[in-house]
């Protein structure tokens, strides 16, 4: 019997050590938490807060479904999610209306900045203006290392597949 107690104690100690190591700043965990927060913030926001000019959703929409990609965050050395203040990334959201297929759904997409220092989190989308080209506006808003990624990378294939599946479910397809 004592042998089982010791084995359980050893397993509990090892498990606690693993939890402490992960809470200390596993970069994959921080990035995963950022993706989850980014996605949930966008999906809970009214489409107008995505700040996309000219895009509106029909009344009675069932939900917004988003895919996200994190290019980086500030402070870049943040070891835990609670220390992250600003996120630079990409989003593609579909407004899932009943029985409306993805190909004709209203979509909101592009590079964005998520301000986690405010409650609720602020959403700032990169858009061209009458006076400023998209690329110039992106370079004004994003640090250079993230702007380069934003010009070449959108959603990963895995994230896009997940987005389409969640959209179909939300639209009842």
Long-range contacts (C-beta under 8 A, 24 or more apart in sequence): 23-80, 24-79, 24-80, 25-79, 25-80, 27-79, 29-81, 30-73, 30-78, 30-79, 30-80, 30-81, 30-84, 31-70, 33-81, 34-70, 34-73, 34-81, 34-84, 34-87, 35-68, 35-70, 37-81, 37-87, 37-114, 37-116, 37-121, 38-68, 38-70, 38-87, 38-89, 38-91, 38-114, 39-66, 39-67, 39-68, 41-114, 41-120, 41-121, 41-123, 42-66, 42-68, 42-91, 42-93, 42-123, 43-93, 45-120, 45-123, 47-93, 47-95, 47-106, 47-108, 49-123, 50-91, 50-93, 50-108, 50-112, 50-123, 50-125, 51-123, 51-124, 51-125, 51-127, 52-108, 52-110, 52-125, 52-127, 53-127, 55-106, 55-107, 55-108, 56-106, 57-95, 57-97, 57-106, 58-95, 58-97, 58-106, 60-97, 61-95, 61-96, 61-97, 62-96, 62-97, 62-98, 62-170, 62-171, 62-172, 63-96, 63-170, 64-93, 64-94, 64-95, 64-96, 64-108, 65-93, 65-94, 65-96, 65-163, 65-166, 65-167, 65-170, 66-91, 66-92, 66-93, 66-94, 66-163, 67-91, 67-92, 67-93, 67-155, 67-159, 67-160, 67-162, 67-163, 68-92, 68-155, 68-159, 69-153, 69-154, 69-155, 69-156, 69-159, 71-111, 71-142, 71-146, 71-149, 71-150, 71-153, 72-143, 72-145, 72-146, 72-149, 74-143, 84-116, 85-115, 85-116, 85-117, 86-113, 86-114, 86-115, 86-116, 86-117, 87-113, 87-114, 87-116, 88-112, 88-113, 88-142, 88-143, 88-146, 88-150, 89-114, 90-150, 90-153, 90-154, 90-155, 92-154, 92-155, 92-160, 92-163, 94-163, 94-167, 96-167, 96-170, 96-171, 97-171, 98-171, 98-172, 99-171, 99-172, 99-173, 100-171, 101-171, 101-173, 102-164, 102-167, 102-168, 102-171, 105-167, 105-171, 109-154, 111-138, 111-141, 111-142, 111-150, 113-141, 113-142, 126-150
